[in-house]
Amino acid sequence: MRKPSIDPKTFSRRRFMIGTAAAAMLASTDTRAADIRYRLGLSQPEDSPNYIRLKAMADNIRAETGGRMQIDLYPAGKLGSDNVMLAMLQKNEMEMYMGGNVFGPLVPVTEMPGLPFTFKSSEDVFTALDGDLGEFIRADLMAKGLYAFRRGFDNGFHHLTTSTKPIRTVDDLVGMKIRTPVQKMTVEFFESLGAKPMTFTLSELYRVCKERIVDGQTDPLGLIVLLKLYEVQTYLSLTNHWWSGFTLVANGEAWKALPSDIRAIVDKHAEAAALGQRKDIAKLNADALGVLRSKGMIVNDADTTGFRKPLAAFYARWKEIYGARAWSLLEAQVGKLA
């Protein structure tokens, strides 16, 4: 049986039309990807759980949106210090940002989960932040033009490292230059203990320790490992004095401009990233003490009784600053403070 003949001209036209349609589809996809391209800045290094989880988030968002949205990550302060990145975010010069203890000057209630000797565990903190207290804080951020994703990221409870001497009691802090985050609350706490707090962002921390601009600093165990602070600090004094975490935020106007289906996808993968990062940090902090000892740090348990003595007056002052509603939401989780 003779095969039906195919007109070469017809076949060529058909192949041309199919090729043209495919090219049009690719062009459409490329255009959409270029239209929704975000930059996400953070201070933490590329080997940190924050970067690793956010990179996976970005990859998953790009895959699920079929390339319609791409998020480019800039870790380790490549876009500038935390203060610079926060200013860029507010101006919509950068669409997303992962921030630690830097929002306080703009939105004071963001400091509340880090009040000294308030929460006992990260699980307790996230019960509050995943609930009513978190909703209150996120609403205040949105009022300042920042959309905060619902699930917060962990950093852990802080301890003190020093280059000059160990901190055994509160008296050892008198006159000591301690690097603190930029929050006024953390500065006032160390001032009340007789120390000399100096504010530097995370991207500056290693340098100011190395150059002995400060005598010591406050951070969780895992971050001490990640930032290699054991190279520039000798003593580790276990104090467990406050919790800190990270908040993933987007410029409010940029967020509202996204199509609703894209927002839902980003929200979903941001939540997965946060929940995964919390587990990563728990393991990192659990393993860190052994690592730091192996790196030569001299470790001691500090008596924090004296740290707690000024807290009644301290809490009373900060209750006035944060407001009665926010304070009641906090006390609903941790009990009476002042």
NORMO-V497147 format. One record per residue. N is the residue number from 1. RES is the residue in three letters. PSI is psi in degrees with one decimal (* if undefined). D_LAST is the distance of its C-alpha to the last C-alpha in Angstrom with 1 decimal. Layout:
n=N res=RES psi=PSI d_last=D_LAST
n=N res=RES psi=PSI d_last=D_LAST
This chain:
n=1 res=MET psi=131.5 d_last=96.8
n=2 res=ARG psi=134.1 d_last=96.2
n=3 res=LYS psi=144.6 d_last=92.6
n=4 res=PRO psi=140.3 d_last=91.7
n=5 res=SER psi=149.8 d_last=91.9
n=6 res=ILE psi=124.6 d_last=88.9
n=7 res=ASP psi=117.7 d_last=89.5
n=8 res=PRO psi=-34.3 d_last=88.0
n=9 res=LYS psi=-41.3 d_last=87.2
n=10 res=THR psi=-42.9 d_last=85.3
n=11 res=PHE psi=-42.2 d_last=83.4
n=12 res=SER psi=-42.2 d_last=82.5
n=13 res=ARG psi=-41.8 d_last=81.3
n=14 res=ARG psi=-44.8 d_last=79.2
n=15 res=ARG psi=-36.9 d_last=77.7
n=16 res=PHE psi=-43.6 d_last=77.0
n=17 res=MET psi=-41.2 d_last=75.2
n=18 res=ILE psi=-43.5 d_last=73.0
n=19 res=GLY psi=-40.5 d_last=72.2
n=20 res=THR psi=-41.7 d_last=71.4
n=21 res=ALA psi=-43.0 d_last=69.0
n=22 res=ALA psi=-42.1 d_last=67.3
n=23 res=ALA psi=-38.7 d_last=66.9
n=24 res=ALA psi=-40.6 d_last=65.5
n=25 res=MET psi=-44.1 d_last=62.9
n=26 res=LEU psi=-41.5 d_last=61.9
n=27 res=ALA psi=-41.3 d_last=61.7
n=28 res=SER psi=-43.4 d_last=59.5
n=29 res=THR psi=-44.4 d_last=57.1
n=30 res=ASP psi=-40.1 d_last=57.1
n=31 res=THR psi=-44.3 d_last=56.4
n=32 res=ARG psi=-39.3 d_last=53.4
n=33 res=ALA psi=-41.9 d_last=52.0
n=34 res=ALA psi=-31.4 d_last=52.3
n=35 res=ASP psi=-31.5 d_last=50.7
n=36 res=ILE psi=78.6 d_last=47.5
n=37 res=ARG psi=113.8 d_last=46.8
n=38 res=TYR psi=152.5 d_last=43.3
n=39 res=ARG psi=136.5 d_last=42.0
n=40 res=LEU psi=116.0 d_last=38.8
n=41 res=GLY psi=145.8 d_last=37.5
n=42 res=LEU psi=157.9 d_last=35.2
n=43 res=SER psi=-21.1 d_last=34.6
n=44 res=GLN psi=150.1 d_last=34.9
n=45 res=PRO psi=170.9 d_last=38.4
n=46 res=GLU psi=-21.1 d_last=41.0
n=47 res=ASP psi=9.1 d_last=40.6
n=48 res=SER psi=151.8 d_last=36.9
n=49 res=PRO psi=-32.5 d_last=35.8
n=50 res=ASN psi=-52.4 d_last=34.5
n=51 res=TYR psi=-45.3 d_last=37.9
n=52 res=ILE psi=-45.2 d_last=39.8
n=53 res=ARG psi=-37.4 d_last=38.0
n=54 res=LEU psi=-34.1 d_last=38.1
n=55 res=LYS psi=-43.3 d_last=41.8
n=56 res=ALA psi=-39.5 d_last=42.4
n=57 res=MET psi=-48.8 d_last=40.5
n=58 res=ALA psi=-42.2 d_last=42.8
n=59 res=ASP psi=-41.2 d_last=45.9
n=60 res=ASN psi=-37.2 d_last=45.1
n=61 res=ILE psi=-44.9 d_last=44.4
n=62 res=ARG psi=-42.1 d_last=47.7
n=63 res=ALA psi=-46.9 d_last=49.6
n=64 res=GLU psi=-27.0 d_last=48.2
n=65 res=THR psi=4.8 d_last=48.9
n=66 res=GLY psi=30.7 d_last=52.4
n=67 res=GLY psi=2.3 d_last=51.7
n=68 res=ARG psi=-28.8 d_last=50.5
n=69 res=MET psi=131.5 d_last=47.2
n=70 res=GLN psi=132.2 d_last=46.9
n=71 res=ILE psi=117.0 d_last=43.7
n=72 res=ASP psi=128.0 d_last=44.5
n=73 res=LEU psi=141.8 d_last=41.9
n=74 res=TYR psi=89.0 d_last=41.5
n=75 res=PRO psi=178.3 d_last=39.5
n=76 res=ALA psi=32.6 d_last=38.7
n=77 res=GLY psi=28.6 d_last=38.1
n=78 res=LYS psi=-24.9 d_last=41.7
n=79 res=LEU psi=1.6 d_last=40.8
n=80 res=GLY psi=-177.6 d_last=38.7
n=81 res=SER psi=171.3 d_last=35.3
n=82 res=ASP psi=-40.1 d_last=32.2
n=83 res=ASN psi=-39.2 d_last=31.8
n=84 res=VAL psi=-45.4 d_last=35.5
n=85 res=MET psi=-38.6 d_last=35.3
n=86 res=LEU psi=-40.3 d_last=32.3
n=87 res=ALA psi=-40.2 d_last=34.3
n=88 res=MET psi=-42.1 d_last=37.4
n=89 res=LEU psi=-45.3 d_last=35.5
n=90 res=GLN psi=-32.4 d_last=34.4
n=91 res=LYS psi=0.0 d_last=38.0
n=92 res=ASN psi=29.1 d_last=39.3
n=93 res=GLU psi=-13.4 d_last=41.3
n=94 res=MET psi=134.4 d_last=39.7
n=95 res=GLU psi=-29.2 d_last=38.8
n=96 res=MET psi=153.4 d_last=36.3
n=97 res=TYR psi=139.6 d_last=33.9
n=98 res=MET psi=111.6 d_last=31.8
n=99 res=GLY psi=147.0 d_last=28.8
n=100 res=GLY psi=-126.4 d_last=26.1
n=101 res=ASN psi=62.0 d_last=23.3
n=102 res=VAL psi=-6.9 d_last=25.1
n=103 res=PHE psi=-13.1 d_last=23.9
n=104 res=GLY psi=-46.2 d_last=20.8
n=105 res=PRO psi=-27.4 d_last=22.9
n=106 res=LEU psi=-43.5 d_last=24.4
n=107 res=VAL psi=92.4 d_last=21.7
n=108 res=PRO psi=-35.8 d_last=18.2
n=109 res=VAL psi=-14.3 d_last=16.5
n=110 res=THR psi=-17.1 d_last=18.9
n=111 res=GLU psi=-18.0 d_last=16.7
n=112 res=MET psi=-40.4 d_last=13.8
n=113 res=PRO psi=-17.5 d_last=15.5
n=114 res=GLY psi=11.6 d_last=15.8
n=115 res=LEU psi=135.4 d_last=12.4
n=116 res=PRO psi=137.3 d_last=12.9
n=117 res=PHE psi=42.0 d_last=12.8
n=118 res=THR psi=-57.8 d_last=11.3
n=119 res=PHE psi=155.0 d_last=14.6
n=120 res=LYS psi=-20.7 d_last=17.3
n=121 res=SER psi=162.0 d_last=20.4
n=122 res=SER psi=-34.9 d_last=22.0
n=123 res=GLU psi=-41.0 d_last=22.8
n=124 res=ASP psi=-40.7 d_last=19.2
n=125 res=VAL psi=-46.7 d_last=18.8
n=126 res=PHE psi=-24.0 d_last=21.9
n=127 res=THR psi=-40.1 d_last=21.2
n=128 res=ALA psi=-44.7 d_last=18.4
n=129 res=LEU psi=-27.0 d_last=20.7
n=130 res=ASP psi=-5.1 d_last=23.7
n=131 res=GLY psi=-141.8 d_last=22.0
n=132 res=ASP psi=-40.9 d_last=20.1
n=133 res=LEU psi=-42.3 d_last=17.6
n=134 res=GLY psi=-41.4 d_last=20.7
n=135 res=GLU psi=-40.1 d_last=22.7
n=136 res=PHE psi=-46.0 d_last=20.2
n=137 res=ILE psi=-43.9 d_last=20.3
n=138 res=ARG psi=-34.0 d_last=24.1
n=139 res=ALA psi=-39.8 d_last=24.6
n=140 res=ASP psi=-37.8 d_last=23.0
n=141 res=LEU psi=-42.4 d_last=25.3
n=142 res=MET psi=-33.6 d_last=28.3
n=143 res=ALA psi=-21.6 d_last=27.7
n=144 res=LYS psi=11.8 d_last=28.3
n=145 res=GLY psi=18.0 d_last=31.5
n=146 res=LEU psi=122.4 d_last=30.3
n=147 res=TYR psi=117.1 d_last=30.9
n=148 res=ALA psi=127.9 d_last=28.6
n=149 res=PHE psi=147.6 d_last=30.1
n=150 res=ARG psi=-40.2 d_last=28.2
n=151 res=ARG psi=121.7 d_last=28.0
n=152 res=GLY psi=159.6 d_last=26.2
n=153 res=PHE psi=150.7 d_last=27.7
n=154 res=ASP psi=156.5 d_last=26.3
n=155 res=ASN psi=-37.5 d_last=26.2
n=156 res=GLY psi=-178.1 d_last=24.3
n=157 res=PHE psi=142.5 d_last=22.0
n=158 res=HIS psi=149.8 d_last=22.5
n=159 res=HIS psi=173.7 d_last=24.2
n=160 res=LEU psi=134.6 d_last=25.7
n=161 res=THR psi=147.4 d_last=29.4
n=162 res=THR psi=160.2 d_last=31.2
n=163 res=SER psi=-12.2 d_last=34.8
n=164 res=THR psi=-42.0 d_last=34.8
n=165 res=LYS psi=157.5 d_last=33.1
n=166 res=PRO psi=156.3 d_last=30.8
n=167 res=ILE psi=106.3 d_last=27.1
n=168 res=ARG psi=-38.2 d_last=26.9
n=169 res=THR psi=173.9 d_last=24.0
n=170 res=VAL psi=-26.9 d_last=21.6
n=171 res=ASP psi=-26.9 d_last=24.5
n=172 res=ASP psi=-15.1 d_last=26.7
n=173 res=LEU psi=-16.0 d_last=24.7
n=174 res=VAL psi=123.2 d_last=25.4
n=175 res=GLY psi=-2.7 d_last=27.7
n=176 res=MET psi=135.0 d_last=28.0
n=177 res=LYS psi=112.0 d_last=28.6
n=178 res=ILE psi=124.6 d_last=26.4
n=179 res=ARG psi=129.2 d_last=27.1
n=180 res=THR psi=163.7 d_last=24.1
n=181 res=PRO psi=176.1 d_last=24.1
n=182 res=VAL psi=-1.6 d_last=24.3
n=183 res=GLN psi=136.3 d_last=20.7
n=184 res=LYS psi=-34.7 d_last=19.1
n=185 res=MET psi=-44.6 d_last=15.7
n=186 res=THR psi=-35.7 d_last=17.7
n=187 res=VAL psi=-46.4 d_last=19.6
n=188 res=GLU psi=-35.7 d_last=16.8
n=189 res=PHE psi=-49.5 d_last=15.4
n=190 res=PHE psi=-34.2 d_last=18.9
n=191 res=GLU psi=-39.0 d_last=19.5
n=192 res=SER psi=-18.3 d_last=16.6
n=193 res=LEU psi=0.5 d_last=18.6
n=194 res=GLY psi=2.1 d_last=21.8
n=195 res=ALA psi=173.1 d_last=23.4
n=196 res=LYS psi=87.2 d_last=25.4
n=197 res=PRO psi=143.4 d_last=24.3
n=198 res=MET psi=127.1 d_last=27.1
n=199 res=THR psi=125.3 d_last=26.8
n=200 res=PHE psi=146.4 d_last=29.6
n=201 res=THR psi=167.3 d_last=30.0
n=202 res=LEU psi=-36.4 d_last=31.0
n=203 res=SER psi=-19.2 d_last=34.6
n=204 res=GLU psi=-5.6 d_last=34.7
n=205 res=LEU psi=-50.2 d_last=32.9
n=206 res=TYR psi=-44.0 d_last=36.0
n=207 res=ARG psi=-46.3 d_last=37.9
n=208 res=VAL psi=-26.7 d_last=35.3
n=209 res=CYS psi=-44.5 d_last=35.0
n=210 res=LYS psi=-40.7 d_last=38.8
n=211 res=GLU psi=3.9 d_last=39.5
n=212 res=ARG psi=31.4 d_last=37.0
n=213 res=ILE psi=-31.3 d_last=35.3
n=214 res=VAL psi=157.3 d_last=32.1
n=215 res=ASP psi=-29.9 d_last=31.8
n=216 res=GLY psi=-176.9 d_last=29.5
n=217 res=GLN psi=171.3 d_last=27.4
n=218 res=THR psi=124.6 d_last=24.7
n=219 res=ASP psi=161.5 d_last=25.9
n=220 res=PRO psi=161.3 d_last=26.4
n=221 res=LEU psi=-43.7 d_last=29.4
n=222 res=GLY psi=-38.8 d_last=31.5
n=223 res=LEU psi=-32.6 d_last=31.2
n=224 res=ILE psi=-38.6 d_last=32.2
n=225 res=VAL psi=-50.9 d_last=35.3
n=226 res=LEU psi=-37.6 d_last=36.1
n=227 res=LEU psi=1.5 d_last=35.9
n=228 res=LYS psi=40.0 d_last=37.8
n=229 res=LEU psi=-16.5 d_last=35.5
n=230 res=TYR psi=-17.8 d_last=37.1
n=231 res=GLU psi=-22.9 d_last=40.0
n=232 res=VAL psi=3.7 d_last=38.1
n=233 res=GLN psi=143.6 d_last=35.4
n=234 res=THR psi=-40.5 d_last=36.3
n=235 res=TYR psi=143.3 d_last=33.2
n=236 res=LEU psi=116.4 d_last=30.6
n=237 res=SER psi=118.2 d_last=27.6
n=238 res=LEU psi=114.9 d_last=25.6
n=239 res=THR psi=-28.9 d_last=21.9
n=240 res=ASN psi=42.5 d_last=20.6
n=241 res=HIS psi=-29.8 d_last=17.7
n=242 res=TRP psi=162.8 d_last=17.1
n=243 res=TRP psi=150.5 d_last=19.0
n=244 res=SER psi=156.9 d_last=21.3
n=245 res=GLY psi=-168.4 d_last=23.9
n=246 res=PHE psi=146.5 d_last=26.5
n=247 res=THR psi=127.0 d_last=27.0
n=248 res=LEU psi=123.6 d_last=30.5
n=249 res=VAL psi=158.6 d_last=31.1
n=250 res=ALA psi=153.2 d_last=34.2
n=251 res=ASN psi=129.4 d_last=35.2
n=252 res=GLY psi=-43.0 d_last=34.6
n=253 res=GLU psi=-40.0 d_last=38.1
n=254 res=ALA psi=-39.4 d_last=39.8
n=255 res=TRP psi=-45.1 d_last=38.1
n=256 res=LYS psi=-27.0 d_last=39.1
n=257 res=ALA psi=-14.2 d_last=42.6
n=258 res=LEU psi=146.0 d_last=43.1
n=259 res=PRO psi=148.8 d_last=45.1
n=260 res=SER psi=-35.1 d_last=43.1
n=261 res=ASP psi=-33.9 d_last=44.8
n=262 res=ILE psi=-42.3 d_last=43.9
n=263 res=ARG psi=-42.4 d_last=40.2
n=264 res=ALA psi=-39.8 d_last=40.2
n=265 res=ILE psi=-43.9 d_last=41.8
n=266 res=VAL psi=-44.9 d_last=39.5
n=267 res=ASP psi=-44.5 d_last=36.4
n=268 res=LYS psi=-46.8 d_last=37.9
n=269 res=HIS psi=-26.9 d_last=38.7
n=270 res=ALA psi=-39.6 d_last=35.4
n=271 res=GLU psi=-43.7 d_last=33.6
n=272 res=ALA psi=-39.4 d_last=36.1
n=273 res=ALA psi=-43.4 d_last=35.6
n=274 res=ALA psi=-45.5 d_last=31.8
n=275 res=LEU psi=-37.6 d_last=32.1
n=276 res=GLY psi=-40.9 d_last=34.8
n=277 res=GLN psi=-35.8 d_last=33.0
n=278 res=ARG psi=-42.1 d_last=30.0
n=279 res=LYS psi=-39.4 d_last=32.6
n=280 res=ASP psi=-44.1 d_last=34.2
n=281 res=ILE psi=-38.6 d_last=31.1
n=282 res=ALA psi=-43.0 d_last=30.3
n=283 res=LYS psi=-43.2 d_last=33.8
n=284 res=LEU psi=-46.1 d_last=33.8
n=285 res=ASN psi=-34.9 d_last=30.7
n=286 res=ALA psi=-35.8 d_last=32.1
n=287 res=ASP psi=-15.9 d_last=35.4
n=288 res=ALA psi=-35.6 d_last=34.2
n=289 res=LEU psi=-43.8 d_last=33.5
n=290 res=GLY psi=-39.5 d_last=37.2
n=291 res=VAL psi=-46.0 d_last=38.4
n=292 res=LEU psi=-38.2 d_last=36.5
n=293 res=ARG psi=-41.1 d_last=37.9
n=294 res=SER psi=-23.0 d_last=41.3
n=295 res=LYS psi=0.6 d_last=41.0
n=296 res=GLY psi=2.7 d_last=40.6
n=297 res=MET psi=141.1 d_last=36.9
n=298 res=ILE psi=118.9 d_last=35.9
n=299 res=VAL psi=137.8 d_last=32.8
n=300 res=ASN psi=155.5 d_last=30.5
n=301 res=ASP psi=124.5 d_last=27.3
n=302 res=ALA psi=147.1 d_last=24.7
n=303 res=ASP psi=108.2 d_last=22.5
n=304 res=THR psi=11.4 d_last=19.0
n=305 res=THR psi=-46.2 d_last=17.5
n=306 res=GLY psi=-25.0 d_last=17.6
n=307 res=PHE psi=-31.4 d_last=16.1
n=308 res=ARG psi=-17.0 d_last=12.7
n=309 res=LYS psi=-42.5 d_last=12.7
n=310 res=PRO psi=6.0 d_last=11.5
n=311 res=LEU psi=-25.9 d_last=8.6
n=312 res=ALA psi=-50.1 d_last=5.8
n=313 res=ALA psi=-37.5 d_last=7.8
n=314 res=PHE psi=-49.0 d_last=8.7
n=315 res=TYR psi=-40.5 d_last=5.8
n=316 res=ALA psi=-41.3 d_last=5.6
n=317 res=ARG psi=-43.2 d_last=9.3
n=318 res=TRP psi=-20.8 d_last=9.7
n=319 res=LYS psi=-40.7 d_last=8.0
n=320 res=GLU psi=-37.5 d_last=10.7
n=321 res=ILE psi=-44.0 d_last=13.2
n=322 res=TYR psi=-25.5 d_last=12.9
n=323 res=GLY psi=152.9 d_last=12.8
n=324 res=ALA psi=-39.7 d_last=11.5
n=325 res=ARG psi=-48.6 d_last=14.0
n=326 res=ALA psi=-40.3 d_last=13.4
n=327 res=TRP psi=-38.0 d_last=9.6
n=328 res=SER psi=-36.2 d_last=10.7
n=329 res=LEU psi=-37.0 d_last=13.4
n=330 res=LEU psi=-48.3 d_last=11.4
n=331 res=GLU psi=-24.4 d_last=9.3
n=332 res=ALA psi=-23.7 d_last=12.8
n=333 res=GLN psi=-36.5 d_last=13.9
n=334 res=VAL psi=-6.3 d_last=11.5
n=335 res=GLY psi=178.1 d_last=9.6
n=336 res=LYS psi=131.2 d_last=6.1
n=337 res=LEU psi=-41.0 d_last=3.8
n=338 res=ALA psi=* d_last=0.0
